[in-house]
C-alpha cells in the first residue's frame, strides 16, 4: 500500500486534466465564427450531433489554393482585351527595344540551348508554344517563366485558323492556354495565329480568352533551313527600334536557328540594341 500511495494524487490530476480538456474541446467545437476569426460562416440550420467523429480535424484542400502567380495572372486577365483588326506588328515608341520570339515549341532538342544563350546574354524572349508540344514539356515551360521569358499561345496543333470552324478555333486556343496554365500557373496573355493568318473571328475568340494578338516585323524564315548565314543576315539587316523577330525552336531541324542566334545575338547587343518582352497595357 505504501508503494501505491503516491499514485493517488497523480491519478486525480490526470482525471482533472482530462475533464478540463474535454470541456475546452466541446467549447471549441460548438463555438461560432467569433471563436475562429476568418473561419467559414455557420450553416443556417442547427449543428448536427455527429458524435466523436465530429472532433476529427479537417485537413485543408491545397488544391483550392491559387498556384504561384495564378492570382496575379487572374487579375491581369481581367484587363480589357482589344478585338483588333490587325495584330501587334512592332513595339511602339522611338528607340523601343526589339523583341525576340520563337514559335512552335518547346522542343527538348532546341529550346534548352536557346534558353542557355538567352540566359548567358541576359536577354528575355517570347515563346509562342503549341499545346501538343507544351503539354509534355512542363519543365521547359517552368524554366521559361523562371528566367523571365513570356509564354504565348500558338494554338494546339498549328492549323490554319482562318479556315477552321468557330468551335475548332476556340478549342485550339483554349486547350493550349489550359496546358500552359497547368504547367506554370499562368494563363497566356498573348497569342500568335499559325502562319500569321488572322481574321475577325480569330481576333475575337482570342480576346474572349484574354489574349492579345502579336505578330512580327522581321521573319528569319529559319523554318526553311536556308543556312545559318542567311538567317543571321536577315535578322541583322532587319534589326531596328521596336522590331519583332520571328524564329522557331521546333517543327523541324532547328540547329541552324541555334547556331545563328549564337552569332547575331551578341552582335545586336554590341551594336546597342536592347531586348524586351511584351506587357499588356503597354503595347
N, C-alpha and C positions, 0 to 999 in steps of 0.2 A: 504493500500500500504506500510505503514511503516513496518508492520509486515512481508511483503513478501520480503523486500529489502535484508536482509542478506542471503536469499536463492540463489540469483543470482550467487555470486561467487562460492558457493559450487556446483551448477549445472554445471558451467563451468569446475570446477576442475574434477568432475566426468566424464563429457564428454571427457575431455582431457585424463584422465586415461584410459578410455575405448578404445580410438583411439590408444594410445600407446600400450595397452595390445594386441589389435588385430594385430598391426604391429609386435610385438615380436612373437606372436603365429604363424603368417604367416611365419616369418623368420625361426622359428624352424621347421615348417612343411616342408618347401622347402629346408632346408639346407641339404647338402650331408653328407657323413660319417665323414668328418673332424669336423663337429659340434657335432658329437656324437661318441667320441672315443670308439672303441670296438664294435660299432654297426654293424648291418648286411650290407653287400655290397649292393650298389644300383642295381636295376634291369637294364637290358640292354636297355629297352625302356623308353620313357619319362614318368614322373609321371602322373597318371590319375587324372582328376578333379573329385574327389569323392564327393564333396560337404561338408556340415557341418559334416557328419558322419566320415569323414577322421580325424577329430580332436579328436575323441574318443580314449583314450589311450588303448593299447592292453595289457592285463594282461599276465605276463609270465606264461608259462605252466610248473608248477613244476614237472610234470611227466617226463619231459625231463632231469631233474637233476639226477645225479647218487645218488643211495641210499647210506647211510652211509657205508663206507667200500667197496662199489662196485668198485670204480675206482682203489683202491689198488688191489682188487681181480682180476680185468681185467688185470692189469699189471702182477700179479703173474701167471695168466692163460697162458700168452704167454711164460712162461718158457718151454723149450723143455721137453716133457713128454716121458720117455723111453717106448718102447714097450718091455716089459720084457718077459722072458721065465719062470720066477718064481717070485712070489710076495716077498715083504719085509717080512722076517720071524723073524728078530732080529735086534735091533738097533745096528749100528756098533760102534766099538771102545771099548777098555778095560775100565771097570768101568763105562760104559754108563748107564744112568738112565733107569729104567723099564718104560713100557707103560701099562696103564690100558685101556682096550677097552670094550665097551658094544654094543651089536648088537640088531637089530630088533625093536627098539623103535622109537619114545618115547611113553611111556605108562604113563598116568596120575596117575596110582596107584603106580608104582615102580620107575619111573625116578625121581620124586621130592625127595624122601628120599635118593636116591643115590647121587643126586646133593647136598643135605644137608650135607651128610657125607663127600663128597669131599671138600666142602667149609670149613667145620669145621677143616679139617686137611690140608687145603691149598694145595690140590693136584688137578692137571688138568688131564683130561682123554679125550679119543676119542670115540665119539658116532657114530657108523655106522647105519644110520637110514633107514627104509623102507619108500618109498614115500607115500604109502597108510596110514601110521600112521602119518608121518610128516605133511601132508597137513592139518590135523585137530589139530595140536599141535604147532602152530606158537609161542605161548607164551613160551613153553618149549624150543624150538629151540633158541629163542632170549635169554633166560636165560643162556643156554649153552654158547653161544658166549660171552655174557656179563661177564660171570665168567671165561673166558679164555680157555674153552674147544674147541676141534676141532670136527666139524661135517663131517662125511664121508658118502659116498653113498653105500647103501647095496641093491640096486635095488628097484623096486616099490612094487612087490608082492612076493618076495622071491622065484622065480622059480629056477630050475636047468638050469643055463645059457648055459652050455655046450651042452645041448640038444635042445636049442631054436634056432630059425632062426636068421639071422643077424638083420632083421627088429625088431624082438621082443627084442633082447638084447639091441639094440640101444634105443628103446622106454622105456624099463625098466630103463635104466640108465639116459636117458635124462629127462624123466618126474620127476624122483626123484631129479635130480640136479635143475630143474626148481622150484620144490616145496620148496626146501631149499633156493634158491635164492630169491624167493618171500617173504619168511619169514624173512630172515636176511640180504639180500643184498649181499650175498657172495656165489659164486659157489663152491661146494665141490672140493677139490684138491686130495682127496684120495677115493678109492673105495675098497670094500671087496666083493668078489663073495659069494653069498649064498652057504652054505655047503663047502666053501673053494674049489669049483670046478672051475678050470681055464682051458682055452685053448688059443691057439694063437689068435683066433678071439675075445675072451673076453678081452685079454690084449690090442689088437689093438683098439677096439672100445672105451675102457676106456681111452686110451691115446688120441684118436681123440677128446674126450670130455674134455680133460685137466686134467685127473685124473691118479694118480699113484696107483699101486696095493699094498695092505697092508694086510698081513695075521696075524699069531700069532705063538708064541712059546709054550705057556702053555694053554691048554684047560681045563677050570674048569668043563666042562660037566654039568654045572648047569641046562641046559635045560632038563636034565633027572630027575631033582629033586632027587638027590641021598642022600640028607640030608645035613644039614648045616656043620657038622663036616667034611664030605668028601670033600666038596667044599673048606673049609679052608685048609685042609691038602694038597690038590692038588696044591693050589696056593703057600702055604708056602714052600712045597717041591720043587717046580719048580722055585722059585724065584732066580734071579741072574742078573748080569750086562747085560743090553740090552734086557732082556726078555719082550715079549709082551704077556700079559694075556688076554684071551678071556672069557668074561662073557656076560650075556644077561639081558636087562632091560625090555623085553617084550616077547610076544609069548607064554605066559602061566603064571602060578603062579610063580612069581619071589621073593616071600617073603624069600625063603632060600638064594637067592643071596644077598638081602639087609642085612639080618642077618649075613651072612658070611663076607661081606665087613666090617661090623661094628667091627668084630673081627680081621680079617687079615690085614686090612689097618694100624691101629696103631701098630700092631706087626712088620710089614715090616718097617715102619718108625723108630721104636725103634731099629731095627737091623741095621739101617744105610742105608737102600735102599732109593733112590730118584726116582722121577717120572717125566716124561716129556710127550710132545706130538710131533708127527712127524712134521717136517718142510721141505717143498720142497727144494731141493737143498742140504740138509744136510743128507739125507738118501740114 
